[in-house]
Amino acid sequence: MSRFGVLLKMCAVLLSPLLAAYAHGQVWPSKPIRVIYPYSAGGVGDTSFRVITATIETKIGQRFVIESRPGAAGNIGTAEVARAAPDGYTLLIAPTASYSVNQFLFSDLGFDPLVAFEPISIYADAPLVVLVNSSLPVKNLRDLVDFARAHPGKLNFGSPGTGSPSHLTGELLSQITGHALVYIPYKGTPPMVQGLLANDIQLFIATLGGNIAHVKTGRLRLLAVTGKERMSEIPDVPTTAEAGFPELLASNWWGLAAPRGTDRSIVERLAAEVRSALADPANRKRIGELGMTPVGSTPGEFAAHMRAEAERWKSVIVRGGIKAE
């Protein structure tokens, strides 16, 4: 082969990946995009994502087809996306647990979320609140911690399921008190709320949601918000940091991700469209009405948050000896 032929072949080898990437970027998306929601349809993560889908669909020229794949604490649907082709046509919308918690609760997960996905954007965040039965003689978070330490084993906290944000944040609070709290698991939020109202448990940490109605009637008392900022719905309730416990920081955030290896241009395009959709005041208002805060992080910010959350919750899980039921 002549010297010119060798140079031509080398150029072809060097340029082919760039040309392929360019061509791929030109045609994506050429069909509807499948989005897996690893829980039963109608949940807050599903509902909040649907708020921004119409805006994004208009920009990219294709529909999102959201499919519910519940089961195994979200692991069935999450694993399906982890195994999917990284072509930009299968995405995952899931909460904190799917990205930064379940790998430490389940011994046979089969994949590591920190390496199995391309983080796209955290689109919504739901801070939690510390709620107690109003009969408990505490007025703030400091009172609660002091009371628990003075009466070890006398206060029960509940959650709608082992490994849930409510459980892990309650466990973190228990560790702060010197493991003075007793954990009572429930099968779902409604029976847990009933347990708190009946004083079978004395406290739980959960999203505000419908619990505000019980606060207004005086049956429950709000002590603190576990987010970084106060909530507009309850501006007089301090954050846990303001109450003197900055380590009790938790929320249930929801993010959009793609299988590892998805073209970077697709990831960046989707992240930009999520941010653009969340800049719409109408969309922000609707997400706020769901009790969530619009976010719109970059892929890099999402990746860093996943790693930080994984490290923090792993520590809580290991210290508490928590295993999936």
Number of C-alpha atoms within 10 A of each C-alpha: 6 7 8 9 10 11 12 12 12 11 11 12 11 11 12 11 11 11 12 11 14 12 11 16 15 10 9 16 17 12 12 14 17 17 20 24 28 28 23 13 15 11 10 16 25 21 13 25 20 15 18 23 18 14 17 21 15 10 12 14 12 16 16 19 15 20 17 16 18 17 13 16 19 19 22 16 23 29 20 16 26 24 14 15 14 18 17 22 21 24 28 27 25 24 24 22 24 23 26 22 24 25 20 21 19 17 10 8 15 11 15 16 25 17 13 19 25 25 30 29 28 29 28 26 23 25 23 26 27 24 25 27 24 20 13 15 11 17 13 18 22 16 13 19 20 12 18 20 19 12 12 14 13 14 21 20 26 29 29 21 20 21 24 18 25 26 23 22 25 25 26 23 22 22 15 16 18 13 17 21 26 17 20 18 14 16 11 11 15 10 14 23 24 12 20 22 19 12 17 17 23 22 29 27 27 29 22 22 14 10 17 17 12 15 17 10 9 13 16 23 23 25 22 24 32 28 22 16 14 18 21 10 12 13 11 11 18 23 26 26 17 15 16 12 16 13 13 18 18 25 22 21 21 27 25 27 29 27 27 20 14 18 17 15 15 19 21 17 13 21 23 19 20 25 20 15 22 23 14 12 10 13 18 20 15 16 24 18 13 14 22 27 20 23 19 24 21 21 22 14 14 21 20 13 18 20 14 13 17 22 13 13 22 19 14 17 18 12 12 15 9 18 14 13 9
